[in-house]
Amino acid sequence: MTAPDLSATRVVDAAALAVPHEPADDVVSGTPSVGVVELGGFRGVELGVWEITPGVVRDVEADEVFVVLEGHGTVRFEDGSEVALAPGVIVRLHQGERTEWTIRTRLRKVYLA
């Protein structure tokens, strides 16, 4: 799928965007799949839409800020803290953080990295 050209348009409907999926890495339980559509850059920052289907996965994070568009779950950090994920929640991830994502319903986010 070709990502929308943000230089040619002002609006992208991130909630309706088709996101191709592949099996997730480092699966703890379930059969989650993940997908991403990169939307380009803005002032040196990568912008995109990412989603994951239900299940539990582990990850090592990059520097990122994201806003949850849809879905529900939890991201747990290695220090034991957790963030509940739901539409409208904004989260800051730091390079190298180890996380565990428990996704209850398909989760879609817009990220800046």
Contacts in CASP RR format, 6 or more apart in sequence:
PFRMAT RR
TARGET T0000
AUTHOR 0000-0000-0000
METHOD contacts of the structure
MODEL  1
MTAPDLSATRVVDAAALAVPHEPADDVVSGTPSVGVVELGGFRGVELGVW
EITPGVVRDVEADEVFVVLEGHGTVRFEDGSEVALAPGVIVRLHQGERTE
WTIRTRLRKVYLA
1 18 0 8 1.000
1 19 0 8 1.000
1 20 0 8 1.000
1 37 0 8 1.000
3 37 0 8 1.000
3 38 0 8 1.000
3 39 0 8 1.000
3 40 0 8 1.000
4 12 0 8 1.000
4 17 0 8 1.000
4 39 0 8 1.000
6 12 0 8 1.000
6 39 0 8 1.000
6 40 0 8 1.000
6 41 0 8 1.000
6 42 0 8 1.000
6 47 0 8 1.000
12 39 0 8 1.000
14 49 0 8 1.000
14 69 0 8 1.000
14 108 0 8 1.000
14 110 0 8 1.000
15 69 0 8 1.000
15 70 0 8 1.000
15 108 0 8 1.000
17 37 0 8 1.000
17 49 0 8 1.000
18 37 0 8 1.000
19 35 0 8 1.000
19 36 0 8 1.000
19 37 0 8 1.000
19 49 0 8 1.000
19 50 0 8 1.000
19 51 0 8 1.000
19 108 0 8 1.000
20 35 0 8 1.000
20 37 0 8 1.000
21 33 0 8 1.000
21 34 0 8 1.000
21 35 0 8 1.000
21 51 0 8 1.000
21 53 0 8 1.000
22 33 0 8 1.000
22 34 0 8 1.000
22 35 0 8 1.000
23 31 0 8 1.000
23 32 0 8 1.000
23 33 0 8 1.000
23 34 0 8 1.000
24 32 0 8 1.000
24 33 0 8 1.000
24 34 0 8 1.000
24 52 0 8 1.000
24 57 0 8 1.000
25 57 0 8 1.000
25 59 0 8 1.000
26 57 0 8 1.000
26 58 0 8 1.000
26 59 0 8 1.000
27 55 0 8 1.000
27 56 0 8 1.000
27 57 0 8 1.000
28 55 0 8 1.000
28 56 0 8 1.000
28 57 0 8 1.000
28 58 0 8 1.000
28 100 0 8 1.000
29 55 0 8 1.000
29 56 0 8 1.000
30 54 0 8 1.000
30 55 0 8 1.000
30 56 0 8 1.000
31 53 0 8 1.000
31 55 0 8 1.000
32 52 0 8 1.000
32 53 0 8 1.000
32 54 0 8 1.000
32 55 0 8 1.000
32 56 0 8 1.000
32 57 0 8 1.000
32 103 0 8 1.000
33 52 0 8 1.000
33 53 0 8 1.000
34 50 0 8 1.000
34 51 0 8 1.000
34 52 0 8 1.000
34 53 0 8 1.000
34 57 0 8 1.000
35 50 0 8 1.000
35 51 0 8 1.000
35 52 0 8 1.000
36 48 0 8 1.000
36 49 0 8 1.000
36 50 0 8 1.000
36 51 0 8 1.000
37 48 0 8 1.000
37 49 0 8 1.000
38 46 0 8 1.000
38 47 0 8 1.000
38 48 0 8 1.000
39 47 0 8 1.000
39 48 0 8 1.000
39 49 0 8 1.000
40 46 0 8 1.000
40 47 0 8 1.000
40 48 0 8 1.000
41 47 0 8 1.000
42 112 0 8 1.000
45 112 0 8 1.000
45 113 0 8 1.000
46 111 0 8 1.000
46 112 0 8 1.000
46 113 0 8 1.000
47 110 0 8 1.000
47 111 0 8 1.000
47 112 0 8 1.000
48 110 0 8 1.000
48 111 0 8 1.000
48 112 0 8 1.000
49 69 0 8 1.000
49 108 0 8 1.000
49 109 0 8 1.000
49 110 0 8 1.000
49 111 0 8 1.000
50 66 0 8 1.000
50 108 0 8 1.000
50 109 0 8 1.000
50 111 0 8 1.000
51 106 0 8 1.000
51 107 0 8 1.000
51 108 0 8 1.000
51 109 0 8 1.000
52 101 0 8 1.000
52 103 0 8 1.000
52 106 0 8 1.000
52 107 0 8 1.000
53 103 0 8 1.000
53 106 0 8 1.000
54 103 0 8 1.000
54 104 0 8 1.000
54 105 0 8 1.000
54 106 0 8 1.000
55 102 0 8 1.000
55 103 0 8 1.000
56 100 0 8 1.000
56 101 0 8 1.000
56 102 0 8 1.000
56 103 0 8 1.000
57 100 0 8 1.000
57 101 0 8 1.000
57 103 0 8 1.000
58 98 0 8 1.000
58 99 0 8 1.000
58 100 0 8 1.000
58 101 0 8 1.000
59 98 0 8 1.000
59 99 0 8 1.000
59 100 0 8 1.000
59 101 0 8 1.000
60 96 0 8 1.000
60 97 0 8 1.000
60 98 0 8 1.000
60 99 0 8 1.000
61 93 0 8 1.000
61 94 0 8 1.000
61 95 0 8 1.000
61 96 0 8 1.000
61 97 0 8 1.000
61 98 0 8 1.000
61 99 0 8 1.000
62 93 0 8 1.000
62 95 0 8 1.000
62 96 0 8 1.000
62 113 0 8 1.000
63 93 0 8 1.000
63 94 0 8 1.000
63 95 0 8 1.000
63 113 0 8 1.000
64 92 0 8 1.000
64 93 0 8 1.000
64 111 0 8 1.000
64 112 0 8 1.000
64 113 0 8 1.000
65 90 0 8 1.000
65 91 0 8 1.000
65 92 0 8 1.000
65 93 0 8 1.000
65 111 0 8 1.000
65 112 0 8 1.000
65 113 0 8 1.000
66 90 0 8 1.000
66 91 0 8 1.000
66 93 0 8 1.000
66 109 0 8 1.000
66 110 0 8 1.000
66 111 0 8 1.000
66 112 0 8 1.000
67 88 0 8 1.000
67 89 0 8 1.000
67 90 0 8 1.000
67 109 0 8 1.000
67 110 0 8 1.000
68 85 0 8 1.000
68 86 0 8 1.000
68 87 0 8 1.000
68 88 0 8 1.000
68 89 0 8 1.000
68 90 0 8 1.000
68 91 0 8 1.000
68 107 0 8 1.000
68 108 0 8 1.000
68 109 0 8 1.000
69 87 0 8 1.000
69 88 0 8 1.000
69 108 0 8 1.000
69 109 0 8 1.000
69 110 0 8 1.000
70 87 0 8 1.000
70 105 0 8 1.000
70 106 0 8 1.000
70 107 0 8 1.000
70 108 0 8 1.000
71 85 0 8 1.000
71 86 0 8 1.000
71 87 0 8 1.000
71 103 0 8 1.000
71 104 0 8 1.000
71 105 0 8 1.000
71 106 0 8 1.000
71 107 0 8 1.000
71 108 0 8 1.000
72 84 0 8 1.000
72 85 0 8 1.000
72 86 0 8 1.000
72 103 0 8 1.000
72 104 0 8 1.000
72 105 0 8 1.000
72 107 0 8 1.000
73 84 0 8 1.000
73 85 0 8 1.000
73 86 0 8 1.000
73 101 0 8 1.000
73 102 0 8 1.000
73 103 0 8 1.000
73 104 0 8 1.000
73 105 0 8 1.000
73 107 0 8 1.000
74 82 0 8 1.000
74 83 0 8 1.000
74 84 0 8 1.000
74 85 0 8 1.000
74 101 0 8 1.000
74 102 0 8 1.000
75 82 0 8 1.000
75 83 0 8 1.000
75 85 0 8 1.000
75 91 0 8 1.000
75 99 0 8 1.000
75 100 0 8 1.000
75 101 0 8 1.000
75 102 0 8 1.000
76 82 0 8 1.000
76 99 0 8 1.000
76 100 0 8 1.000
76 101 0 8 1.000
76 102 0 8 1.000
77 83 0 8 1.000
77 97 0 8 1.000
77 98 0 8 1.000
77 99 0 8 1.000
78 97 0 8 1.000
78 98 0 8 1.000
78 99 0 8 1.000
83 89 0 8 1.000
83 91 0 8 1.000
85 91 0 8 1.000
85 103 0 8 1.000
85 107 0 8 1.000
93 99 0 8 1.000
END
